[in-house]
């Protein structure tokens, strides 16, 4: 019996979903560039904004500068081969666009404290909505290393996180690549971590009036 046909049929929808995710990601980067140029931020009408891109600026612009230098050098080296030169030029220009787009998305897509949830975001590929009733508590916690741990989502900016959000029950996180997984702890970075923690905890306290999680504390 040939068992490869069902396997192929399962992989095709998965491949389509991955392609659609990549397309949405590229659209977000392009939209973020437009908002960045217009000096606007996405989500301002939804709630209170908490930026998190301050630590990534130098790193992103340094990487962008390296990409530009590489583009110029390769253009000079590949000039005798027009076809190869054109292909590499397109790739290099796209790389520069991608790097600038990532930084723009980090700036214009900050964390958002909505009336009933916290949306933690990073660039164009992370946008996790956490309902307030599922949050056990938030605390300020600076971490520079993030070893892999079951049920922990680390959304680091320039290699660091400054806020830890503990959940009262697992929440499903769908990454850009790979399978969705359940998380109980979310670590993020914020330019003003103390203000972000205070605002989240105050919102959680207000939401606990009729919440089934009232009195729940972070699990250790």
C-alpha positions as CSV (number, residue, x, y, z in Angstrom):
1,X,0.0,0.0,0.0
2,X,1.3,3.4,-0.9
3,X,1.2,5.7,2.2
4,X,3.1,8.6,0.6
5,X,0.0,10.1,-1.1
6,X,-1.8,11.2,2.1
7,X,1.6,12.5,3.4
8,X,2.0,14.6,0.2
9,X,-1.5,15.9,0.5
10,X,-0.9,17.0,4.1
11,X,2.4,18.8,3.2
12,X,0.8,20.8,0.3
13,X,-1.7,22.7,2.6
14,X,1.1,23.2,5.1
15,X,3.3,24.7,2.3
16,X,0.4,27.0,1.2
17,X,0.0,28.2,4.8
18,X,3.7,28.9,5.1
19,X,3.6,30.9,1.8
20,X,0.6,32.9,2.9
21,X,2.3,33.7,6.3
22,X,5.4,34.9,4.4
23,X,3.2,37.0,2.1
24,X,1.4,38.6,5.1
25,X,4.8,39.2,6.7
26,X,6.1,41.0,3.6
27,X,2.9,43.1,3.4
28,X,3.3,44.1,7.1
29,X,6.9,45.2,6.5
30,X,5.8,47.3,3.5
31,X,3.0,48.8,5.5
32,X,5.3,49.5,8.4
33,X,7.7,51.3,6.1
34,X,4.9,53.6,5.0
35,X,3.8,54.3,8.6
36,X,7.4,54.9,9.6
37,X,7.9,57.4,6.9
38,X,4.6,59.1,7.9
39,X,5.7,59.0,11.6
40,X,2.6,57.0,12.6
41,X,2.1,54.0,14.8
42,X,-0.2,51.1,14.3
43,X,-2.7,50.4,17.1
44,X,-3.0,54.0,18.6
45,X,-6.8,53.8,18.3
46,X,-6.9,50.4,20.1
47,X,-5.3,51.4,23.5
48,X,-2.2,52.6,25.2
49,X,1.0,52.1,23.4
50,X,4.3,50.8,24.9
51,X,7.3,51.0,22.5
52,X,10.1,48.4,22.6
53,X,12.4,49.3,19.7
54,X,14.9,51.6,21.4
55,X,17.6,48.9,21.8
56,X,17.4,47.7,18.2
57,X,18.1,50.9,16.3
58,X,21.9,50.8,16.3
59,X,22.0,47.1,15.5
60,X,19.6,47.3,12.6
61,X,21.2,50.4,11.1
62,X,24.6,48.7,11.5
63,X,23.4,45.7,9.6
64,X,21.8,47.9,7.0
65,X,25.1,49.7,6.4
66,X,26.9,46.4,6.0
67,X,24.3,45.3,3.4
68,X,24.7,48.5,1.5
69,X,28.5,48.2,1.4
70,X,28.1,44.6,0.3
71,X,25.7,45.6,-2.5
72,X,28.2,48.2,-3.9
73,X,31.2,45.8,-3.7
74,X,29.3,43.0,-5.4
75,X,28.1,45.3,-8.1
76,X,31.7,46.2,-8.9
77,X,32.9,42.6,-8.8
78,X,30.1,41.2,-10.9
79,X,30.0,43.9,-13.5
80,X,31.5,41.6,-16.2
81,X,28.6,39.2,-15.8
82,X,25.4,41.2,-16.4
83,X,22.9,38.4,-15.6
84,X,24.6,37.4,-12.3
85,X,25.0,41.0,-11.5
86,X,21.3,41.7,-12.0
87,X,20.3,38.7,-9.9
88,X,22.6,39.6,-7.0
89,X,21.5,43.3,-7.2
90,X,17.9,42.3,-6.8
91,X,18.8,40.0,-3.8
92,X,20.9,42.7,-2.2
93,X,18.3,45.5,-2.6
94,X,15.7,43.2,-1.2
95,X,17.9,42.4,1.8
96,X,18.4,46.2,2.5
97,X,14.6,46.6,2.2
98,X,14.0,43.7,4.6
99,X,16.4,45.1,7.3
100,X,14.9,48.6,7.1
101,X,11.4,47.1,7.1
102,X,12.2,45.0,10.3
103,X,13.3,48.1,12.1
104,X,10.3,50.2,10.8
105,X,7.9,47.4,12.0
106,X,9.6,47.4,15.4
107,X,9.0,51.1,15.7
108,X,5.4,51.4,14.4
109,X,4.1,48.2,16.0
110,X,4.6,48.6,19.8
111,X,2.9,46.7,22.5
112,X,-0.7,47.7,23.0
113,X,-2.7,47.6,26.2
114,X,-6.3,47.3,25.1
115,X,-9.4,47.4,27.2
116,X,-9.6,43.6,27.6
117,X,-6.2,42.3,26.5
118,X,-2.5,43.0,26.0
119,X,-1.0,42.6,22.5
120,X,2.7,41.9,22.6
121,X,4.4,42.6,19.3
122,X,7.8,42.5,17.7
123,X,8.5,43.7,14.1
124,X,6.1,42.1,11.6
125,X,6.2,38.5,12.8
126,X,5.1,38.5,16.4
127,X,1.6,39.7,17.4
128,X,0.2,37.8,20.4
129,X,-3.0,38.9,22.0
130,X,-3.2,37.9,25.7
131,X,-6.7,38.4,27.3
132,X,-6.4,40.2,30.7
133,X,-8.3,37.4,32.4
134,X,-5.6,35.0,31.5
135,X,-2.8,37.0,33.0
136,X,-1.7,36.0,36.5
137,X,0.7,39.0,36.8
138,X,3.5,40.9,35.3
139,X,6.9,41.9,36.7
140,X,10.0,43.8,35.7
141,X,12.8,41.3,35.1
142,X,15.9,42.1,33.0
143,X,17.3,39.0,31.2
144,X,20.2,39.0,28.8
145,X,20.2,35.2,28.1
146,X,17.2,33.1,27.3
147,X,17.8,29.4,27.5
148,X,15.0,27.3,25.9
149,X,12.3,26.2,28.3
150,X,9.0,24.4,27.9
151,X,6.1,26.8,27.9
152,X,8.2,30.0,27.8
153,X,8.1,32.5,24.9
154,X,11.0,34.9,24.7
155,X,10.5,37.9,22.5
156,X,13.9,39.5,22.9
157,X,14.9,42.9,21.4
158,X,18.7,43.2,20.8
159,X,19.1,40.0,22.9
160,X,17.3,41.2,26.0
161,X,13.9,41.2,27.7
162,X,12.8,43.4,30.6
163,X,9.2,42.3,31.4
164,X,7.9,38.8,32.3
165,X,4.2,38.1,32.0
166,X,3.0,35.0,33.8
167,X,-0.3,33.4,32.6
168,X,-3.0,31.8,34.6
169,X,-3.4,29.1,32.0
170,X,-1.6,28.2,28.7
171,X,-2.1,30.3,25.6
172,X,-1.5,29.1,22.1
173,X,1.3,30.9,20.2
174,X,1.4,30.5,16.4
175,X,4.9,31.4,15.2
176,X,5.8,32.5,11.7
177,X,7.4,29.2,11.0
178,X,6.8,25.9,12.7
179,X,3.9,24.5,14.7
180,X,1.8,26.4,17.2
181,X,2.7,25.8,20.8
182,X,1.3,26.5,24.2
183,X,3.1,29.0,26.5
184,X,2.6,29.9,30.2
185,X,5.3,32.6,30.4
186,X,5.9,35.4,28.0
187,X,9.0,37.6,28.2
188,X,9.1,40.8,26.2
189,X,11.1,44.0,26.1
190,X,9.8,47.5,26.7
191,X,11.4,50.9,26.5
192,X,9.7,51.8,29.8
193,X,9.4,48.4,31.6
194,X,8.2,49.8,35.0
195,X,5.4,51.8,33.3
196,X,4.4,48.8,31.2
197,X,4.3,46.4,34.2
198,X,2.3,48.9,36.3
199,X,-0.2,49.4,33.5
200,X,-0.7,45.7,32.9
201,X,-1.1,44.8,36.5
202,X,-3.5,47.7,37.1
203,X,-5.6,46.5,34.1
204,X,-5.5,42.9,35.3
205,X,-6.7,44.0,38.7
206,X,-9.6,46.0,37.2
207,X,-10.5,43.0,35.0
208,X,-10.6,40.6,38.0
209,X,-13.9,41.9,39.3
210,X,-15.9,39.1,37.6
211,X,-12.9,37.0,36.4
212,X,-12.7,33.3,37.3
213,X,-9.0,33.8,37.8
214,X,-9.4,36.3,40.6
215,X,-6.7,35.7,43.2
216,X,-4.5,33.6,40.9
217,X,-0.8,34.3,41.1
218,X,2.1,33.5,38.9
219,X,3.1,29.8,38.9
220,X,6.7,29.1,39.9
